[in-house]
Amino acid sequence: MGTIATAKAVAHYQEPAARGLPGCHNCQHMRMMPSQLGFRRPECSRLGFLVSPLAICKHHQVKAISGATL
């Protein structure tokens, strides 16, 4: 198993499935990083690898909604 596969296993990373709304797409650790091909790719800033927007791991933290009032 490579280092990325090991990091995913330790973080309990799961590929997208029909399991509800929480996922990398609304996690505060996900960043859209530029690629050499000119498009942006989702990357986990905490774990340092590419993610699928609908995937999830045990480090998921919901991103704050900008402009929201409580």
LOGUTOR-712234 format. One line per field, with one value per atom (N, C-alpha, C, O, CB): residue number from 1; residue in one letter; x, y, z. Coordinates in pm, 1 decimal, decimal comma. Each point is the difference from the previous one (the first is absolute). Glycine has a CB too. Layout:
REM residues N
resi: c(NUM;...)
resn: c(a;...)
px: c(X;...)
py: c(Y;...)
pz: c(Z;...)
***
This chain:
REM residues 70
resi: c(1;1;1;1;1;2;2;2;2;2;3;3;3;3;3;4;4;4;4;4;5;5;5;5;5;6;6;6;6;6;7;7;7;7;7;8;8;8;8;8;9;9;9;9;9;10;10;10;10;10;11;11;11;11;11;12;12;12;12;12;13;13;13;13;13;14;14;14;14;14;15;15;15;15;15;16;16;16;16;16;17;17;17;17;17;18;18;18;18;18;19;19;19;19;19;20;20;20;20;20;21;21;21;21;21;22;22;22;22;22;23;23;23;23;23;24;24;24;24;24;25;25;25;25;25;26;26;26;26;26;27;27;27;27;27;28;28;28;28;28;29;29;29;29;29;30;30;30;30;30;31;31;31;31;31;32;32;32;32;32;33;33;33;33;33;34;34;34;34;34;35;35;35;35;35;36;36;36;36;36;37;37;37;37;37;38;38;38;38;38;39;39;39;39;39;40;40;40;40;40;41;41;41;41;41;42;42;42;42;42;43;43;43;43;43;44;44;44;44;44;45;45;45;45;45;46;46;46;46;46;47;47;47;47;47;48;48;48;48;48;49;49;49;49;49;50;50;50;50;50;51;51;51;51;51;52;52;52;52;52;53;53;53;53;53;54;54;54;54;54;55;55;55;55;55;56;56;56;56;56;57;57;57;57;57;58;58;58;58;58;59;59;59;59;59;60;60;60;60;60;61;61;61;61;61;62;62;62;62;62;63;63;63;63;63;64;64;64;64;64;65;65;65;65;65;66;66;66;66;66;67;67;67;67;67;68;68;68;68;68;69;69;69;69;69;70;70;70;70;70)
resn: c(m;m;m;m;m;g;g;g;g;g;t;t;t;t;t;i;i;i;i;i;a;a;a;a;a;t;t;t;t;t;a;a;a;a;a;k;k;k;k;k;a;a;a;a;a;v;v;v;v;v;a;a;a;a;a;h;h;h;h;h;y;y;y;y;y;q;q;q;q;q;e;e;e;e;e;p;p;p;p;p;a;a;a;a;a;a;a;a;a;a;r;r;r;r;r;g;g;g;g;g;l;l;l;l;l;p;p;p;p;p;g;g;g;g;g;c;c;c;c;c;h;h;h;h;h;n;n;n;n;n;c;c;c;c;c;q;q;q;q;q;h;h;h;h;h;m;m;m;m;m;r;r;r;r;r;m;m;m;m;m;m;m;m;m;m;p;p;p;p;p;s;s;s;s;s;q;q;q;q;q;l;l;l;l;l;g;g;g;g;g;f;f;f;f;f;r;r;r;r;r;r;r;r;r;r;p;p;p;p;p;e;e;e;e;e;c;c;c;c;c;s;s;s;s;s;r;r;r;r;r;l;l;l;l;l;g;g;g;g;g;f;f;f;f;f;l;l;l;l;l;v;v;v;v;v;s;s;s;s;s;p;p;p;p;p;l;l;l;l;l;a;a;a;a;a;i;i;i;i;i;c;c;c;c;c;k;k;k;k;k;h;h;h;h;h;h;h;h;h;h;q;q;q;q;q;v;v;v;v;v;k;k;k;k;k;a;a;a;a;a;i;i;i;i;i;s;s;s;s;s;g;g;g;g;g;a;a;a;a;a;t;t;t;t;t;l;l;l;l;l)
px: c(84,2;-84,2;89,1;95,3;-280,4;154,0;78,6;-32,0;-88,9;97,1;64,3;-18,8;-137,1;-59,3;305,4;-298,5;-132,8;-105,9;-92,5;170,7;-65,7;-95,3;3,7;-104,2;130,5;90,7;12,7;-66,7;-72,1;286,1;-190,5;-62,4;-151,4;-69,9;271,6;-253,3;-144,9;-55,7;-107,3;128,8;49,3;-45,8;-1,5;-95,0;185,6;12,2;8,2;-111,4;-53,4;301,7;-284,2;-103,0;-140,8;-96,9;262,9;-178,8;-130,3;-67,6;-122,0;97,7;103,9;-49,4;-88,6;36,1;169,4;-322,5;-92,2;-31,7;-25,5;-72,0;99,3;-36,7;-148,8;-75,0;258,8;-226,8;-140,1;-96,2;26,0;48,1;-183,8;-106,8;-128,2;3,3;155,9;-269,9;-128,0;-16,9;-69,4;-32,5;165,3;-8,6;-29,2;35,4;121,8;-220,6;-38,8;87,0;84,7;-169,1;63,6;63,8;141,0;78,4;-301,8;262,2;134,9;105,7;-12,3;-70,2;184,2;107,1;109,4;-6,7;-156,1;262,4;112,8;-45,2;64,0;85,0;-257,5;-46,0;-39,3;4,9;-83,0;39,5;-34,5;87,5;-43,3;-190,9;356,3;94,9;97,0;42,2;-60,9;53,0;91,1;142,2;79,8;-220,7;175,0;135,1;17,2;113,0;-96,9;-126,3;11,8;37,6;-59,3;-110,2;266,4;44,7;-0,6;35,7;107,4;-183,1;6,7;137,6;29,4;-283,0;336,4;137,9;14,9;-61,8;142,5;0,2;22,0;84,3;84,9;-100,5;-9,1;80,2;81,0;-21,5;-149,4;262,1;83,2;-79,7;43,8;153,2;-313,8;-81,8;-98,1;-76,2;98,7;-22,1;-82,3;-135,6;-76,4;192,2;-148,5;-126,2;29,3;112,9;-227,2;12,8;18,4;-41,9;-95,8;56,7;111,4;-27,3;-18,5;69,9;63,5;-226,2;-21,5;109,9;32,7;-279,7;302,6;106,8;-26,4;-46,5;212,1;-136,8;-15,2;125,7;110,6;-258,7;130,3;115,6;53,6;115,9;-207,0;8,9;44,7;81,8;103,0;-305,2;156,1;65,7;90,4;85,2;-279,4;177,3;92,2;-17,7;98,6;52,7;-274,1;-20,7;-128,6;-85,2;209,6;-137,4;-120,0;-119,1;12,7;125,7;-255,1;-121,9;-112,8;7,1;64,5;-173,1;-123,6;-92,2;-8,1;34,4;-95,9;-84,8;-103,9;-37,4;71,2;-81,3;-102,1;56,6;-76,2;-80,2;288,0;62,5;0,0;-33,3;178,7;-108,6;3,4;104,3;31,3;-276,4;298,8;92,7;-31,4;-89,7;269,1;-106,8;-28,5;39,6;-34,8;66,8;40,5;42,1;-96,7;29,8;206,8;-351,7;-94,3;-47,1;-44,1;-29,5;83,9;-51,5;-75,5;55,5;135,7;-317,1;-83,8;55,2;33,8;-233,4;208,0;48,6;-105,3;-119,1;257,4;-96,3;-92,0;-56,7;71,3;56,2;-254,9;-64,8;27,3;-33,5;-147,6;241,5;30,8;-127,8;-89,7;313,6;-230,1;-114,3;-117,2;-104,7;176,8;-56,9;-109,1;-6,4;102,7;-79,6;-143,5;-19,4;-71,7;-85,3;77,6;42,2;-62,3;-107,0;-63,4;274,0)
py: c(-116,8;116,8;123,6;8,0;-132,0;221,3;122,1;96,5;-25,7;-3,2;139,2;95,4;66,9;24,5;14,4;-8,7;60,1;-99,8;35,8;111,8;-271,1;-103,3;-21,3;-21,7;-89,3;116,8;-13,7;116,7;-20,2;-105,9;248,1;118,3;-7,4;35,7;99,9;-181,8;-14,4;-104,7;19,5;47,6;-177,1;-105,5;48,2;-28,2;-143,9;243,8;51,5;100,7;4,8;-40,9;117,5;102,6;-54,0;75,5;90,9;-296,9;-61,7;68,6;16,6;-78,5;101,1;66,2;-95,5;-115,7;260,8;-96,3;-81,6;71,1;120,4;-220,5;25,8;56,5;32,6;-50,0;-80,5;214,9;40,9;-118,0;-100,4;307,6;-192,3;-99,0;72,3;117,2;-309,7;124,2;61,4;-5,4;-87,2;20,9;159,4;-1,4;137,5;25,1;-215,8;280,4;128,8;114,5;-16,5;-104,6;236,8;122,5;27,6;55,8;25,9;-116,9;36,3;-61,5;-115,2;131,9;59,0;-50,2;103,4;107,7;-251,6;112,1;90,7;133,4;102,7;-302,0;198,6;123,3;108,3;118,1;-256,5;102,4;101,5;-9,6;36,1;-39,5;-45,1;-13,3;118,7;45,3;-299,6;303,5;113,7;-35,0;90,5;1,5;-219,7;-41,4;-10,0;-7,4;-115,9;122,9;-13,5;134,0;103,5;-290,3;182,7;117,6;-35,0;-111,5;193,4;11,7;-18,6;48,1;119,5;-90,1;-122,5;29,3;2,6;-81,2;-24,7;197,8;2,4;-120,1;-48,2;300,0;-298,4;-110,0;49,7;111,1;-281,4;89,2;37,0;1,5;58,5;-155,8;33,4;-6,2;116,1;7,8;-254,8;337,3;118,6;-9,3;96,4;-52,9;-155,7;-8,9;-12,3;-28,3;-80,4;129,9;-7,9;-137,3;-58,6;306,5;-299,1;-133,8;7,2;76,2;-181,7;27,4;1,4;-76,8;-113,1;130,3;44,8;-62,3;22,9;107,2;-73,3;-132,0;12,4;68,9;-52,7;-157,3;327,8;72,8;-64,5;20,9;190,0;-287,8;-66,5;-125,0;-24,2;112,3;-167,3;-127,7;3,9;-87,4;-23,4;210,6;20,2;-89,1;-30,5;102,9;-116,0;-76,3;43,9;64,6;-260,3;160,2;33,4;-75,6;-114,7;158,3;21,2;-61,8;11,8;78,8;-25,6;-131,1;12,6;89,6;-16,0;-214,7;324,4;92,5;-68,4;56,2;103,7;-278,2;-67,2;-105,0;-68,6;109,4;-54,3;-94,6;59,5;117,2;-211,3;14,7;48,8;-79,2;-114,0;181,5;-6,3;-69,9;38,3;80,6;-85,2;-52,0;26,0;140,7;41,1;-283,0;317,1;136,2;105,0;119,3;-198,0;37,1;93,8;104,2;-33,3;-146,2;306,9;110,5;91,8;46,9;-62,0;40,1;78,9;141,0;65,3;-202,5;182,7;133,5;101,8;-21,2;-67,1;197,4;106,2;67,0;22,9;14,1;-6,6;68,6;148,3;60,3;-236,6;237,4;141,1;83,2;-27,8;-15,8;144,3;89,4;-52,3;64,4;14,8;-194,2;-56,9;65,2;30,5;-248,0;237,9;52,5;-103,8;-73,6;310,1;-241,7;-98,0;63,7;-67,7;-61,4)
pz: c(0,0;0,0;0,0;77,5;43,8;-209,0;-8,7;113,6;81,1;-327,9;251,9;109,0;-5,4;105,0;-103,6;-120,1;-10,1;44,0;72,9;-260,9;144,9;40,6;151,6;61,8;-286,4;283,8;144,4;71,6;97,7;-129,3;-16,5;60,7;-9,5;94,8;-152,8;-56,2;-16,5;95,4;57,1;-297,4;258,3;89,8;144,8;73,1;-231,4;200,4;136,4;27,0;110,8;-113,2;-98,6;15,1;-20,8;8,6;-84,7;48,8;-29,1;-119,0;-1,8;244,9;-341,4;-120,4;-77,8;-21,3;11,0;-32,6;-77,2;-130,5;-1,9;212,5;-317,6;-129,7;-0,4;83,8;-198,9;20,1;-5,7;-6,7;-66,2;-45,8;181,3;-0,7;39,3;37,5;20,5;-66,3;35,0;151,3;52,1;-275,2;293,3;145,5;59,0;115,2;-116,3;-74,3;55,6;-46,0;-87,7;281,4;-134,8;-44,2;49,3;-76,8;66,1;134,4;43,4;-91,4;-41,3;277,5;-266,7;-84,1;-15,6;59,2;-179,4;41,6;-21,4;-60,2;22,6;-53,6;-44,7;-64,0;100,4;-34,1;-156,0;312,3;99,4;125,4;109,5;-196,5;70,4;111,2;-1,8;-106,4;99,2;125,6;5,6;-41,5;-24,5;204,3;-188,5;-39,4;-151,4;-48,2;262,9;-291,3;-145,1;-63,2;30,6;-28,0;-88,9;-75,1;-148,2;-38,0;232,3;-276,4;-144,6;-45,2;3,8;-33,1;-12,9;-37,1;-151,6;-68,9;282,0;-266,6;-144,7;-43,4;75,0;-73,8;-122,1;-51,8;-119,6;-48,5;128,1;-125,5;-114,4;-129,5;-99,0;215,7;-117,1;-121,0;-10,0;-96,4;101,9;92,2;-7,4;67,5;-4,3;-202,0;268,5;72,3;149,9;40,1;-240,6;281,1;145,4;49,3;-50,5;73,8;75,7;52,4;151,4;66,8;-254,7;243,0;144,7;73,7;-35,9;-4,2;141,9;77,7;148,8;38,8;-228,6;271,9;144,8;54,7;-12,5;25,7;47,3;52,3;128,4;35,9;-137,7;169,9;123,6;-30,0;63,0;54,2;-213,4;-27,9;-123,1;-16,0;121,1;-192,4;-110,7;-121,1;-67,1;236,6;-200,8;-123,9;-67,9;61,1;35,6;-223,2;-76,6;55,4;43,0;-248,1;204,1;52,0;-101,7;-94,3;329,5;-214,7;-75,9;81,9;121,7;-233,2;48,0;75,9;88,7;102,9;-286,2;147,4;79,3;95,1;68,1;-254,2;191,9;92,3;140,9;17,5;-203,9;286,3;137,9;79,7;-34,2;20,9;119,8;88,9;144,1;24,7;-204,2;273,7;141,3;44,2;110,7;-69,2;-126,0;33,8;-54,1;6,4;-6,3;-53,1;-61,6;101,0;110,0;-269,1;119,2;79,3;-95,5;-99,4;270,6;-140,4;-89,0;-13,4;98,7;-34,3;-189,9;-31,4;42,4;-23,1;-170,6;254,6;39,5;-124,5;-97,7;312,7;-210,1;-112,6;12,1;102,0;-117,6;-86,6;7,7;-7,1;-79,6;-25,1;187,9;3,3;81,5;4,9;-224,5;283,6;78,1;137,8;60,7;-185,0;171,6;134,7;84,1;-49,7;-36,9;212,4;88,8;84,2;80,9;-76,0)
***
